[in-house]
Amino acid sequence: MEEQNSTGRIPFFRSVRGQYVVAYLVIIVAILALLNTYPVLATQNLVMQQSKKSALQSQTAVMASALVELESLTADQVSRVLTVLGNVGLDRVLVTDPTGLVLYDSAAKKGDGEEQPPRYALFQEVSAALMGQDVFRSEFRDGVILSSAAEPLVYRNVVIGAIYIYETDAAGGALLHSIQSNLRTISLIIGALAFALSLIFSRALTARLNALLRAIRIVREGEYSHRVSIKGRDEMHLLAEEFNQLTGRLQTTEEARRRFVSDASHELKTPLASIRLLTDSILQSEHMDGETTKDFVSDIGAEAERLTRITEDLLTLTRMDGEAPKHHMEAVAVGQVAARVKKMLSPLAQAVQVELTVACEPDCVVNATEDGLYKIIYNLAENAVKYNLPGGTVEITARFTDGDGLVCDTDTATHVALRVTDSGVGIPEEELSKIFDRFYRVDKARSRAAGGTGLGLAIVQDTAKQYRGWVSVQRRKDCQGTVFTVMFPRHREGGEAQ
C-alpha cells in the first residue's frame, strides 16, 4: 500500500478533480469524433446521392434513348450520335455491345490511322447494366467527388448494349473538404473550451470536497466545535450538514465524557481523601483510646462502602454505554417487583418516619428483566424516601395508559405507567431537566449525607431505554413533592410488548 506524502496532497490524475477532468474529456472527444464523422458522411450522401445521382442518371437516360433508336450498334454510329449529343462536363463516356465489347470510349486515345485492338469493359457497373440494372456509384476521394452511372440499352425488350458515364467534381469535393476543415477547427475550439470549463467546474466541485476534507482533519485533531459551511442545495450541501450534525454530537459526547471523568474523579477522590485523613489520624496518634479508634475505623468502613457504591454504579453505567443488552427479556409483573422493593425499603422508611405504600393494578405486565425493573423501582423509591420529610409519604403505583400517558381501561391500554410519588423537599423547576445527568445533585451536601452517588437516576433512565421505555419527572401540583413516571410498552399474552 502506497504511503500518502507528508503534505497530504494527491497526484492530479489520482484526485477526484483529475478523474472529473478525464471523464469530461473522454465525453467531449467522443462527441467531437461523432461530429467529425457523421456530418461529413451525411453531407457526402446528400451531395452525391441527391444532386449527382439525378444529374448523371438524367444524362445517361438521354444518351441511352438516342442510342436505342439505332437499328444496330456500331462504333461509327455510336460515335456520330454521341458527338451530336456531346458530353459536356463528363470525363468519360463508354458504350459497349451485349458482350461488353467497347464500341465507344471518349477517354481512349486516337491512333494515327491505326486500327485499335478490341477491348472489353470489365467494370462492375457495365456488367450490372448488361444484366438489365440501372447503376449509380459515387465516392469522395483525394478531395474530389467521383461519380459513375451505367444503364442498359434495351431495344424491343432485348439488351443490345450498355452505356457508362464517369464524372469528377472538384467543386463539390472542395465544398466537402471545406466542411471537414471547418468541423476540425470548430472541434478544436470546442475541445479547448470544454477542457477549460472542465477544469473550472472540477475545481469548483473539488474545492467543496477539499473544504470538507480540511474540516474532517481539524475535527480529527480534537476541534469538535469546528463547522463547515458549503453553499448550495445539492448532495455536497447535505453531506456538509450531516458532517456538522455529526461533529455536534461528537462535541456533546466529548463534553459529557470530560464532565463525567471530572465528576467521577471528584466523587472518587472525596471518600479516598476521607479514608486517607482518618488513617493518618490513627497512625499519628500514639495514645488514641479504643472507642475513638473504633469510631475512626467505622468512618473508614462507611467511606469504603460509599466508594464501593460509586464504583458499582460506574460499572453499571459503563456496561450500559457499551454493547447492547444481551439479557433475555420476559414478562414481568410490576406489582410483584414493587412489593419486593417495599419490603427492602420498609426499615429505612420507618427509620426516617416516612410511610411507603404500593398500589399497582393487577395484570400490569411489561417486557423487561426482573433485576432491571427492580433496579428502576428501587432507585426511585430509595431517593423518594431519603429526600423526604419526617411524616411524609412515598407511593408506588402502576396503571394502564395509552401512548400519551392517559389512564384507560385494560382492553384499550397500550402502555404501563409506573409512578413514584413523594411528598418530600421537591426539586426546583429549573433543575428538573438536569437531574438525569450523571453525578448531578440538586442539594450536594444533603446528597452526600444521605449516601447518594449522583448516578441512580442516570441508571434508571438508561435501564428504561433498554426496555423501550422512557422516564419523566414533574413537581406535584397539589403540594410539595415530586412525581417520577416511567412508561413501558405493555406486554400482551402470546406476543411481545406493543
N, C-alpha and C positions, 0 to 999 in steps of 0.2 A: 504493500500500500504506500503510495507516494505521500511524503510529508508536505504539508502546506507551508509555504515560505513564511518567514518571520513577520512580514508586513501584512499577511492575511489576504494578499491580492491574488486573484485567479487569472491565468492567461486568458487573453481576449477570446480566442476561439473555443475555450472551455467554459467561458462565462455564459450566463443567460443572455446577456446582451449580444455576444458573438453568435450564439445559436439563433437568436431572432434575426440578426442581420443575414446570416447564411440562409435561413428559411425564406426571408423576403427575396433575396437574390435568386434563389432557385425558382421561386414562383415567377419572378419577373422575367428571368431567362426563358422559362417555358412559354410564357405569354408572348415574348418577343419572337421566339422561334416560330410560334404559330402564326404570328403576324407577318413574318417574312416568308412563309411558305404558302399558306392558304390563299392570301390575297393575290399573290403572283400567279399561282395556278388558276385561280378563279378568273383573273384578268386574261390570262392566256386563252382559257377556254372561251371567254366572252369574245375576245378579238378574233380568234382563229375559227371557232366553231360557228359563230354567227355571221360576221361580215365576209370572211374568206370563203366559207362554205357556200354561201348563197351566190357570191360573185363567180367563183370558179365553176360551180355546177351550172350556172346560167350560160357561161361561155361554152362549156363542154356540150350542153344541150343544143346550143345554136349550131355549133360545128357538126355535131352528130346528125342533126336534122338535114343539114346541107349535104352531108356525105351519103346518107341513105337514099338520096334522090338518084344517085348514080346507079346505073344498071349493074355495073361491076366495079370493084375497087382495084384500080391500078395505080402505080406510083405517079404516072403523069397526071391522071385525072384528079387524084387526091391533092397533088401539088398545085394544080390550077385552082381548085376550089378554095384551098386554104390561103393561097396567095390573094385571091379576091377578098376573102373574109378578113385576112390579116390576123396578126397575133400580138396586138398592142399590149404591152405590159406583161406578156408571158415570156418566160425564159426558155420554155421548151414545149413543143407540140409534137406528139408522136402518134402515128396511125399504123395499125397492123391489120393483117388479114385474119381469117379464123384460126390459122395455125400459129399465130404470133409472129409471123414474118413481118419485119418492119417495111412498110410501104412509104412512109414519110417520117422524117425526123428533122425538125428545124435546127437542132443542135449539131447535126452531122456536118463535117467539113466537106466542101465541094472539091472534087478532084479535077485535074486538068484534062477533061475528056476521058478519063479512065473510068471504067465501069466498076462500081462499088460492089464488093462481095456481099452476098445475102447475110442479113443479121436478124436475129430473133430477140424480141423484147422479153427479157426474163424477169420482169418486175412483178411483184405480188399484185399490184394494182391492176396490171394488164391481164394477168391470169384470172383474177376475180371478175374483171369486166367481160372476158371471153366466156365466162360461165353465166353471164346474164346479170351480174350485180353492178349497182352503182357504188363507186368507192370514192371516199374523200379522206385524206390524211393531212395532218398539219403538226408541226413541231417548232419549238423555239430553240435554236442552236447557234452558238457563236454570235449572239447579238442580232440574229436575223430570223424572221419567220419564214419557214419553208413549208409550202402548201402544194399538194398534188391532188388531182381528181382524174378518175377514169370512168368511162361509160361504154356499154356495148353498142355496136351499130347493128340495129335489127331491121331486116327487110322481110316483110311478109312472115313475121314470127320466126325468122331464122337469123341467127347471129352471123353476120358476114364480116365482122371485124371488131376492132376496139379503138377508141381514141383516148389518149393520155396527155394531160397538160400539167405543167410544173411551173411554179412561180416562187420567186424570192421577194420578200417585203422588208426592205431595210428600214423604211419609215416606221412601220409597226414594231419592228424589233427595237428600234431606238426608243419608242414610247415605253415598251415593256422594260427596257434597260433603265430608263429614267425612273420608272415607278419603283423598280428594285433599289436603285440608288437612294431615292427619297425615303423609302422604307428603312433602309440601313441607317441613314442619317437620323431619322426620327427615332429609330430604335436605340441608337447610341445616346441620344438626348434623353429619352425616357429612362434608359438604364442608369445614366448618371444621376438624373433627378430621383429615381427610385432608390439608388444607393444612398444618396444624401438624406432623403426622407427616412429611410430605414435606420440610419444612424441616429437621426434626431428622435424618432419615435422610440427606438430601443433605449436610447439614453434616458428619455422621459420615463419609460417604464422601469428600467433598472435603477433609476435614481430613487424611486419609491421603495424598490426592493432593498437597495443599499441603506436607505434610512431605517427600514425595519431591521435589517441586519445589525446596524450600529446600535439600535435600541436593545436588541437581544444581547449584544456583547456588554452593554452598560449594565443591564439587569443581571447578567451572569456574574458581574463583579460585585453584586450586592446592592446596587442602587435601585431598590424596588419602587421608589417613588417616581422613577422616570416614566414619561409617557411619550408616545409617538403620535404625530399629527400628520395624517395623509388625507388630502382632499379628494373629492370625487364620490361617486356612487357605485363604483364597481367592486369586484371581489377584493382588490387591494385595500380599499377603504374598510370593507367588512373584516378583512384579516387584521388590519390595524386596530379596529375596535375590539376584536376578540383578544388581541395581544394586550391592550390596555386593561381589559377586564381581568385577564389572567394575572398581569402584574399587580393589579389592585388586590386580588385575592392573595397573591404571594406576599404583598406588603402587610395585609391584615394578618395573615398567618404568621409572618415573621415577627410582627409586633406582639402578637399573642404569645408566641414562643418565648420571646425575650422577657415579656412580663411574667410569664409562667415560671421561667427559670429564675428570674429575680425574686418572685414571691416565694417559690419553693425554697430557694437558698435562705431567704429571710426566715421562713417558717421553721426550717430545719436548724438554723443557727440559734434560734431562741431557746429551745429545750436543751441543745448541746451546751450553750453558754451557762444555762442554769445548772446543768449537771457538773460542768467544769468548776463553777463557783462553789457549789456545795462540796465537791470532793476536795477542792483546795482548802476549804474551811476546816474539813475534818482532818486533813493531813497536817495543817499548820497549827492546829490546836492540840497541845500536849495533855492538857488536863480537862478535856471535854467529858462531862458526865454522860452516863449511859442513856438517859432519857433524851438529852439533846442530840446525841449521836443517832438514836433511833428515829427522831423526827427528821434529821437530815437525810438519813437513808430512805425514809418513807417518801420524802420530797423527790429524791433521786429516782425512786421507783415510779412516782407519778409522772415525772418528766420523761422517763423512758417509755412509759405506756403512751404518753402523748406522741412521742417520736414514732412509736410503732404504728399508731393510728394514722399519722400523716403519711408514713411510708406505705402502708397498705392502701390508703386512698389514692396515692400517686400511682402505685402499681395497677390499681383498678382502672384509673383513667388512661394509663398508658396502653393497657390491653384494649380498651375501647377505641383508642385512637389508631390502633394497628389494624390487623386484619378484621374482616367481617366476622361477627359472632358465629361460632360453629355449634352453639347449643341447639339441641332439638326442641323446638317449641311445642307446647302441648296445651290442652285446655286446662286452665287453672281457675278455680273458683275464688273470686276476690274476697268474699266474706270469710272463708276459712283462713286465708292468709292474714286478713285484718285481725281475726280473733287471736292468732298466734302473736302478732305484734302487740296487741293489747296485753296479753299475758306476760310478755317480756318487759314491757314498759310500765306495768302497774306499780312495781315497787318504787321506781323513780318518780312516777306521778304522785303517789301517796307521800313521798318524802318532801316534795315541793308544794303539796296541798293543791293539786290540780286534778280535776275529775276527767277521766279518759273514757269515752263511750264509743261503741261501734254500732252502726245501723246500716246494714247493707241489704239491698233487695235480694231475695233468693234468685238463683239461676243467673246471676251476673258472672258470666264466664268469659275470659279473654284468652287469646293465644299468646303465651309467654312461657317463661320458666318460673317455677315456684320460688327459686332463690332470687331471681331478678325482681319479681314482683314484691317479694318480702323486703328486698333492699330499698325499693322505692317507698313503700309504705312506712318502713321503719325509720328511714332518714327524715321523711316529712313529719311523722308523728313525734320523733325524738326532738326535732327542732321546735315543734309546737309546744312541747312540754317544757323544754329548757328555757325558752324565751317567753314564758307565760308569767302571770302574776299569781300570787297566793290566792286561792279561792277561784281561780279561772277554770275554764273548760276547754277540752280538745275533743272534737267529734270526727270520726272517720265514717264516711258514707260512700255507698256505691249505688248509682241509679242508671236506668236505661235512658238513653237520649238519642236524638237524631244527630246528623252531622254538624249542626250548629250549636249543639250543647243544650237544646231544649228538652226537658223531661217529657217522655212519651211512654205509651204502653209497650208491653213486651213484644207484640206482634210486629209493630212498625219500627222498633228501635234498630239502629244500625251501629251504635257505639255504647260503650260503658264509661260513665264519668265517675272517677274516683276523686273524692274531695276530702281534704283535711282542713278543718276549720278550727281556729283557736280564738281565744279572747285575750291574747297577750298584748305585748307592748306595741305591736303593729310595725309596719315598715313605711317610712315616708314615701310619698308619691314619686318623688324624683329618684328614689333608689330602686324602684321596682324593676326597671329594665336592666339593672346591673347585678342582681343578686345571684344569677346563674353563672356569672363569671367565676373562674377558679380563684380561690383564696380571697374572694371579695367578702367583706363583713360590713354590716351596717353599723354595729357597735363593736369595735375591735376589742376594747377592754373587756366587755361582758362576754364576748365570744370566747376569748381565751380562758376567762374564768370558768366558763361552762364546759371547757374541754373541746370546743369545736375546732375543726381543721380548715374550715372555709371551702371544703371540697364536696360536701354532702349534696348540695343542690345541683352541682355540675354532674355528679354521678347520677342523680335522679333524671336529669334531662337527657343525658347520653343513653341511659338504660331504656328510657321510654322510647327514644328514637329507634332503638334496635327492635322494638316490638311494634313499629309503625304508629306510635302514639306521639303525643306532644303535651307539654306542661305549660300552664299559665298561672298567673298569680294576680290577686287584686285585694284591695282593702275592703274590709267589711263595711257596709253602708249603715247598718243599724247601730253598731257600737264599735269599740276599739278591737282590733284584731286583724287577722289575715286569712284568706282562703286560697289554698293551693288546689288546682284542678288538673288531673291527669286524664286525658281522653285516650281510650283504647278502642280499636275496631272490635266489634262484638264477634264472639265465636258462636257459630251455629252448629248444631249436631249434623254430622255427615258431610261437613265441609270446613274450609279454612275460614279465617276471620274475613269479614266483609271489607 
